[in-house]
Every structure is written in structure tokens, then in C-alpha cells.
Amino acid sequence: MKKIEAIIRPERFDVVKDALLQLGYPGMTVTQVNGHGNQKGISQIWRGRRFRIDLLLKIKIEITVRDADVENIVNTIISESQTGSIGDGKIFISHVENAYRVRTKESGEAAI
């Protein structure tokens, strides 16, 4: 099993969520996060004054899937969230040793 963590722009979340639902992956954990990568934030002008915003709002999606499904899900997230501009986000994949469903005590892939 693998855990996919995708950090994307908030305005692309609904499109990504709908695409994952169409693939058959409705289960996900979503968190609003703040951060920055290479762009180091942005500058904005408000009422004639320039402000530096170092931490930008992003959405973090976490999905645990079977190993065979990773490539399909990653490609879907990339194709639906990519704008071609700096700040599109990142995807991290890590190994999951085991998973348990609390209600039924199922474990492994049956729990996801």
C-alpha cells in the first residue's frame, strides 16, 4: 500500500476531487495548509502599500491506495491540477506498512 500526499492550489481542489471520484477513489483526507516552495510567497498591493505574503494557502490531499493504483492516481492529480505556473504544488508517495478499519477490524488492503 502507498500513501499519496498531494499539495495543490485551492482553486483546483474541486476539479481534482471530482476526477478522483470518477476513478473510483472517493475516500480522502483533505487539509487546508499554508506554505511556500521555490516561489517564497508573493507580493501584493493593498491600499497603495506593498505587502509580502510568505505563506500561501494550499490544499493537502491524502489518499492511501494499492500499489498498482498509484500511477493512475498521480497522473490524474497532475493533469487536473496543473496550470503551468509556479506554485502548482507537489506530490509525495510513501510506503504504508498496514491499515486498519476501526469499525470492522479489517486490516491491509481490505481496510482501504
trRosetta pair geometry for C-beta under 8 A, 3 or more apart (Angstrom, degrees):
i j d omega theta_ij theta_ji phi_ij phi_ji
1 64 5.9 23 170 178 117 97
1 65 6.9 166 -156 85 76 29
1 66 6.3 -58 -107 -107 67 37
1 67 6.8 -106 -87 -44 19 74
1 95 7.6 101 81 -167 60 56
1 96 4.2 -53 102 68 106 111
1 98 7.8 110 33 -108 135 20
1 99 6.3 -91 121 -12 174 116
1 108 7.5 -179 -34 -165 128 54
1 109 6.3 -176 -73 -84 109 76
1 112 6.5 147 -133 -17 132 150
2 64 7.2 177 90 -149 38 58
2 65 5.9 -22 63 64 85 78
2 66 7.8 24 20 127 85 14
2 67 5.8 103 -19 -100 107 57
2 70 5.0 16 58 -85 152 124
2 93 5.4 -4 -179 -169 124 99
2 94 6.9 148 -160 75 72 34
2 95 6.4 -50 -108 -106 66 40
2 96 6.2 170 -114 5 11 95
3 62 6.5 -8 -175 -166 100 93
3 63 7.3 159 -156 82 54 40
3 64 5.0 -26 -99 -97 73 79
3 93 7.1 156 78 -154 51 49
3 94 5.0 -17 57 63 101 87
3 95 7.7 4 14 85 87 7
3 96 5.0 106 -35 -55 96 111
4 61 7.7 -9 112 109 93 91
4 62 7.2 161 83 -151 55 43
4 63 4.8 -10 56 60 103 91
4 64 7.7 -178 17 -84 71 29
4 65 6.5 9 -5 12 113 114
4 70 6.7 163 -67 -136 116 81
4 73 5.9 -145 -16 113 170 131
4 74 6.6 -147 -131 -75 134 83
4 77 7.6 -180 159 -18 135 154
4 91 6.5 -17 -167 -168 93 102
4 92 7.5 150 -158 80 44 49
4 93 5.6 -14 -102 -102 67 78
5 60 6.4 -9 -170 -170 91 100
5 61 7.3 160 -154 81 42 51
5 62 5.3 -6 -103 -101 75 79
5 91 7.1 155 83 -157 51 51
5 92 4.5 -10 60 59 104 98
5 93 7.7 -168 23 -74 72 33
5 94 7.4 20 -2 6 110 104
6 16 7.5 -155 113 -177 148 152
6 60 7.1 158 81 -154 46 49
6 61 4.5 -9 58 56 99 101
6 62 8.0 -171 23 -72 67 36
6 63 7.9 9 3 10 105 103
6 77 4.9 -111 -115 -170 158 151
6 81 7.4 159 169 -2 127 163
6 89 6.6 51 176 146 75 136
6 90 7.6 -168 -147 96 49 43
6 91 4.7 -10 -104 -106 79 85
6 92 7.9 -167 -72 24 38 62
7 33 6.8 -63 -129 62 109 134
7 35 7.3 -31 -169 55 148 135
7 58 5.1 28 -178 152 94 139
7 59 7.2 161 -152 80 50 43
7 60 5.1 -18 -98 -98 76 77
7 61 8.0 -171 -75 20 31 69
7 89 4.6 -169 98 -155 66 100
7 90 5.2 15 47 50 106 76
7 91 7.7 -161 22 -75 65 41
8 12 5.2 -99 158 77 121 118
8 13 6.5 151 90 -78 119 68
8 16 6.2 101 66 -27 173 160
8 58 6.7 147 70 -168 27 91
8 59 5.5 -28 65 64 80 94
8 61 6.9 7 11 0 112 111
8 77 7.2 -133 -64 -176 135 100
8 81 4.3 -82 -138 -148 130 145
8 88 7.2 -23 -138 168 69 58
8 89 4.2 -54 -97 -47 45 165
9 12 4.7 76 69 8 94 108
9 13 7.7 -131 97 -34 53 75
9 58 6.8 -66 -99 -126 30 73
9 59 7.4 11 108 19 17 97
9 81 6.6 158 29 -167 87 96
9 83 7.1 11 5 -11 152 129
9 87 6.7 73 -79 133 105 93
9 88 6.6 -58 -24 -137 108 42
9 89 6.4 -124 -24 -39 63 111
10 13 5.7 -26 -161 -16 43 118
10 32 7.5 25 -99 -123 117 93
10 57 5.7 -6 -30 124 133 107
10 58 6.8 -154 -44 -139 80 24
10 59 5.1 121 -98 -31 61 107
12 15 5.5 -61 -166 44 61 114
12 16 5.8 60 140 -23 86 108
12 80 6.7 141 179 135 105 78
12 81 4.3 107 141 -129 147 73
12 83 7.4 -128 -68 -43 133 104
13 16 5.8 -63 -148 40 31 108
13 17 5.9 30 158 -21 69 109
13 30 7.4 82 -157 -147 128 134
13 59 4.7 23 -84 48 124 172
13 61 7.7 161 -133 -57 90 116
14 17 5.6 -52 -142 37 30 113
14 18 6.3 29 159 -17 64 107
15 18 6.0 -56 -149 37 27 109
15 19 6.4 26 153 -18 62 108
15 80 4.9 -172 129 -180 102 107
15 81 7.4 162 83 -78 111 58
16 19 5.8 -58 -148 37 30 111
16 20 6.4 27 156 -16 66 107
16 61 6.9 -130 125 -33 136 160
16 76 7.7 119 -147 134 72 88
16 77 5.7 42 -145 -129 117 68
16 80 4.7 151 -91 105 64 128
16 81 5.3 15 -71 -60 123 101
17 20 5.9 -58 -149 38 29 108
17 21 6.4 32 152 -21 64 107
17 28 7.5 -135 -121 46 85 147
17 30 7.9 -11 -90 -77 120 142
17 61 7.9 -162 -80 -108 79 137
18 21 5.5 -53 -147 35 32 115
18 22 6.5 34 153 -19 64 103
19 22 5.7 -53 -151 35 32 112
19 23 6.7 32 149 -18 63 105
19 76 5.1 178 139 178 122 110
19 77 7.9 172 87 -80 130 41
19 79 7.9 -171 -164 80 163 98
19 80 4.7 -140 -2 -65 157 155
20 23 5.5 -54 -151 36 36 113
20 25 4.6 -70 176 76 92 105
20 26 7.5 148 121 -87 93 30
20 28 6.8 42 122 -41 156 139
20 63 7.4 -139 -155 -82 144 155
20 73 6.9 44 -119 -139 97 92
20 76 6.4 135 -79 120 66 139
20 77 7.5 27 -67 -73 109 82
21 24 7.8 65 178 -59 30 14
21 25 7.1 -102 -83 68 28 55
21 26 5.3 52 -118 -95 79 76
23 72 6.8 156 -153 140 136 114
23 73 6.9 157 121 -96 162 72
23 76 6.0 -67 -48 -78 146 168
25 28 7.1 66 144 -51 96 102
25 63 6.2 34 172 -154 130 141
25 65 6.9 -28 -119 -94 131 119
25 69 7.7 141 -74 166 128 140
25 73 6.4 38 -14 -107 167 117
27 63 7.1 123 100 -133 73 84
27 112 7.4 -170 82 -172 148 71
28 61 5.4 -15 179 -165 132 94
28 62 6.5 147 -168 70 74 48
28 63 4.9 -38 -109 -81 90 91
29 61 7.4 143 76 -159 51 45
29 62 4.3 -15 59 58 102 105
29 63 7.8 -174 22 -68 70 46
30 59 6.3 -15 -164 -173 98 103
30 60 7.2 152 -155 80 47 54
30 61 5.7 -12 -102 -103 76 68
30 62 7.8 -162 -70 21 33 73
31 59 7.4 149 77 -161 43 55
31 60 4.6 -16 62 60 95 104
31 62 7.6 30 2 -7 106 108
32 57 6.6 -21 -170 -160 101 95
32 58 7.7 147 -161 80 54 42
32 59 6.3 -37 -104 -104 56 64
32 60 7.8 174 -97 17 7 82
33 57 7.8 138 81 -156 40 48
33 58 5.2 -30 74 71 88 91
33 59 7.3 134 24 -119 83 14
33 60 4.8 46 -6 -19 130 116
34 55 4.0 50 160 156 111 116
34 56 6.7 164 -153 74 70 25
34 57 6.0 -36 -98 -93 76 47
34 58 7.0 143 -108 20 23 82
35 55 5.9 -9 -80 -147 15 87
35 56 6.9 -44 71 53 41 70
35 58 6.0 -43 41 17 93 131
36 39 6.2 -113 -167 71 99 79
36 40 5.5 86 147 -125 139 21
36 41 5.0 -53 -97 -52 153 66
36 54 6.1 -98 -14 167 146 61
36 55 5.9 -118 -25 -109 98 44
36 56 5.8 95 -84 10 82 95
37 40 8.0 -86 87 -47 34 45
37 86 8.0 -149 77 178 111 90
37 87 7.1 174 38 -101 110 53
37 90 7.0 138 -88 -32 143 120
38 86 6.6 -100 80 -158 105 118
39 42 7.1 -1 146 -65 120 75
39 56 8.0 9 83 -9 123 143
39 86 4.8 133 -72 140 119 124
39 87 5.3 -23 1 -61 153 96
40 54 7.0 -42 171 -141 65 75
41 52 6.2 69 120 174 137 82
41 53 5.2 -169 -170 97 108 54
41 54 4.0 -79 -64 -123 150 31
41 55 6.7 -26 -94 -26 107 25
41 56 6.3 171 -120 -39 58 94
42 52 7.8 178 94 -152 34 53
42 53 5.4 -4 60 58 77 101
42 56 6.7 68 1 -81 103 119
43 50 5.7 -1 -177 -172 111 103
43 51 7.0 158 -157 80 61 41
43 52 5.5 -30 -101 -100 76 64
43 53 7.5 172 -94 17 24 75
44 50 7.4 158 84 -151 32 57
44 51 5.4 -20 65 62 82 92
44 53 6.3 25 4 -9 110 116
45 48 6.9 0 179 -126 103 11
45 49 6.9 162 -152 79 66 29
45 50 5.4 -35 -95 -93 75 62
45 51 7.5 155 -100 15 24 76
46 49 6.3 -30 68 62 66 80
46 51 5.9 -6 20 2 109 124
53 56 6.5 86 129 -81 111 71
56 87 6.8 -23 86 -144 165 124
58 89 6.6 138 -152 -104 125 100
61 77 7.5 -160 68 -122 140 129
63 73 6.6 -134 92 -178 146 151
64 96 5.6 35 -141 -37 114 167
64 99 6.0 133 138 -81 155 148
64 112 5.1 -120 105 -118 102 132
65 69 4.4 -106 164 81 126 122
65 70 6.1 162 85 -75 123 62
65 73 6.0 171 -18 -12 169 155
65 112 6.8 -179 -104 152 28 147
66 69 4.9 84 62 5 83 107
66 70 8.0 -123 95 -32 48 76
66 109 5.7 40 -91 -130 98 122
66 112 7.4 179 -47 80 70 136
67 70 6.1 -31 -164 -13 39 115
69 72 5.6 -66 -163 46 58 112
69 73 5.7 50 147 -20 88 111
70 73 6.1 -69 -151 40 27 105
70 74 6.0 22 161 -17 68 112
70 93 6.2 63 -157 -135 129 140
71 74 5.9 -56 -141 39 28 110
71 75 6.2 27 160 -17 64 109
72 75 6.0 -57 -147 38 25 110
72 76 6.5 26 154 -19 61 108
73 76 5.6 -55 -149 35 32 112
73 77 6.4 31 155 -18 66 104
74 77 5.8 -54 -148 36 31 110
74 78 6.3 29 155 -17 65 107
74 91 5.8 128 -137 148 95 160
74 93 7.2 -39 -79 -63 131 126
75 78 5.8 -55 -146 38 30 111
75 79 6.1 25 159 -16 66 109
76 79 6.0 -57 -142 39 27 106
76 80 6.1 10 165 -5 64 115
77 80 6.3 -69 -143 46 23 99
77 81 5.8 -7 171 4 65 122
77 91 6.2 119 98 -90 140 135
78 81 6.6 -75 -133 47 19 92
78 82 5.6 28 173 -39 63 117
78 91 7.2 -73 -65 -18 90 142
79 82 6.4 -43 -128 18 19 114
81 88 6.3 126 132 -179 91 93
81 89 6.2 -31 142 34 137 135
82 88 5.6 27 -125 -161 53 146
83 88 5.6 -170 31 -99 83 104
84 88 7.4 90 -4 -63 14 136
85 88 6.4 136 68 -53 61 91
96 99 6.2 18 152 -49 132 99
98 107 5.9 -6 -176 -176 109 107
98 108 6.4 -49 -141 -78 79 54
99 107 6.7 160 81 -157 49 58
99 108 6.8 115 49 -109 78 4
99 109 7.9 81 46 -80 115 24
99 111 4.3 -165 110 89 96 128
99 112 5.4 57 82 -53 159 94
100 105 6.9 -25 -167 -150 102 42
100 106 7.1 157 -154 83 53 48
100 107 5.0 -19 -99 -101 73 82
100 111 5.5 -112 -136 -125 13 158
101 104 5.0 10 100 46 119 91
101 105 6.9 -52 75 6 75 9
101 106 4.5 18 32 51 115 94
101 107 7.6 -142 13 -71 72 39
101 110 7.6 -90 -3 116 123 79
101 111 4.2 -164 -29 -138 87 86
102 105 7.7 12 -163 -71 21 49
106 110 4.4 -110 178 113 123 110
106 111 4.6 175 105 -77 94 76
107 110 6.9 42 65 56 29 101
107 111 5.5 -3 -128 -33 22 130
108 111 6.2 126 58 8 35 99
109 112 5.9 -59 -153 36 46 103
